[in-house]
Amino acid sequence: MNLYSATNPAVTQEVFGFVAAHGLRLTGGIEIHLNTLPKPKESYVNSLKGVKENQHPMTSLVLKSF
């Protein structure tokens, strides 16, 4: 899951906190990958440069059940 236009640290913190606290329960234990990217989604999907930038998120969170 990607969070685009993630420039507000407070919003990013809330989203990551919620996903960290509740994500695996909500997905039934299915692994979650959450990334933040600073630009709108259109900036990453409409060009080869954008696709490459999309591979290097600002922040990432991976949750796995054991």
C-alpha positions as MATLAB code, in Angstrom:
seq = 'MNLYSATNPAVTQEVFGFVAAHGLRLTGGIEIHLNTLPKPKESYVNSLKGVKENQHPMTSLVLKSF';
ca = [
       0.000    0.000    0.000;
       1.374    3.418   -0.914;
       0.483    6.708    0.743;
       1.045    9.413   -1.882;
       1.439   13.162   -1.247;
       2.689   12.309    2.240;
       4.175   15.650    3.234;
       2.463   16.185    6.580;
       4.405   14.317    9.304;
       1.429   14.285   11.688;
      -0.816   12.581    9.125;
       1.898   10.086    8.208;
       2.449    9.274   11.877;
      -1.275    8.676   12.428;
      -1.569    6.387    9.410;
       1.529    4.381   10.338;
       0.373    4.163   13.960;
      -3.058    2.884   12.982;
      -1.640    0.323   10.559;
       0.963   -0.838   13.091;
      -1.658   -1.222   15.830;
      -4.501   -2.776   13.835;
      -3.249   -3.826   10.406;
      -2.604   -7.532   10.865;
      -5.867   -8.004   12.742;
      -7.785   -6.245    9.964;
      -6.111   -8.291    7.221;
      -6.447  -11.572    9.076;
      -2.676  -11.877    9.379;
      -1.874  -11.097    5.762;
       1.477   -9.304    5.418;
       1.327   -5.523    4.967;
       3.763   -3.219    3.191;
       3.109    0.496    3.705;
       5.189    3.156    1.931;
       5.040    6.945    1.889;
       5.912    9.030   -1.131;
       6.012   12.829   -1.249;
       4.410   13.455   -4.656;
       0.911   12.712   -6.008;
       0.402    9.254   -7.524;
       0.303   10.691  -11.058;
       3.937   11.777  -10.663;
       5.013    8.161  -10.261;
       2.899    6.296  -12.792;
       3.148    8.491  -15.884;
       6.870    8.265  -16.609;
       9.805    5.887  -16.389;
      11.545    8.316  -14.009;
       8.482    8.272  -11.760;
       8.327    4.480  -11.739;
      11.976    4.376  -10.623;
      11.331    6.996   -7.892;
       8.349    4.949   -6.695;
      10.785    2.158   -5.804;
      12.468    4.370   -3.173;
       9.806    5.513   -0.679;
      10.576    8.070    2.051;
       9.323    5.723    4.779;
       8.367    2.066    4.787;
       6.672   -0.270    7.231;
       6.422   -4.045    6.820;
       4.218   -6.097    9.124;
       4.357   -9.888    9.144;
       2.615  -12.385   11.344;
       4.658  -15.196   12.839;
];
